[in-house]
């Protein structure tokens, strides 16, 4: 399994490409924008994209999904349907944050807790982790001890809860009940900034000290 990060939009969101080095088959996670840049990396790495995965419906994570789906002719999976309103209002979100025009993206498959998604030939469990956004999901593979965290937990911080649909207590419950039990050895890529692991965040993240 190989991983590449393509920072997109002025928010420098970590659009994540994961693929099997032997087969070249992989996925794009959270194509928030700058689609030509994403396509350039896909071509350079010779990645055959099988699907697009979305962790949640905020513009910097989904703003380029419709355009990329059209370019690659693949299906979009995720997030949880609780983010339907956010997904439908992508154009409004773009205006709100001063981003280029974006088209709404109706997923081919909404995800729920207990679903699995295929990433580079590996089955990742879907964890519904609301709080930053109502329909936020995290992708986790136990064998690899690896997760795609989106904007639930960051290196040294947590997701914002002041956006529509956000709620601090709900987010902290998601981290306490869904993320920390995965174990300290689990490494993760987050939606912005540097990667980390759960043990590091449990020890040093100031937001987790009372959990």
Secondary structure, 3 states (H helix, E strand, C coil): CEEEEEEECCCCEEEEEEECCCCCEEEEECCCCCHHHHHHHHHHHCCEEEEEECCCCCHHHHCCHHHHHHHHCCEEECCCHHHHHHHHCHHHHHHHCCCCCCCCCCCCECCCCCCEEEECCEEEEEEECCCCCCCCEEEEECCCCEEEEECCEECCEECCCCCCCCCHHHHHHHHHHHHHHHCCCCEEEECECCCEEHHHHHHHCHHHCCC
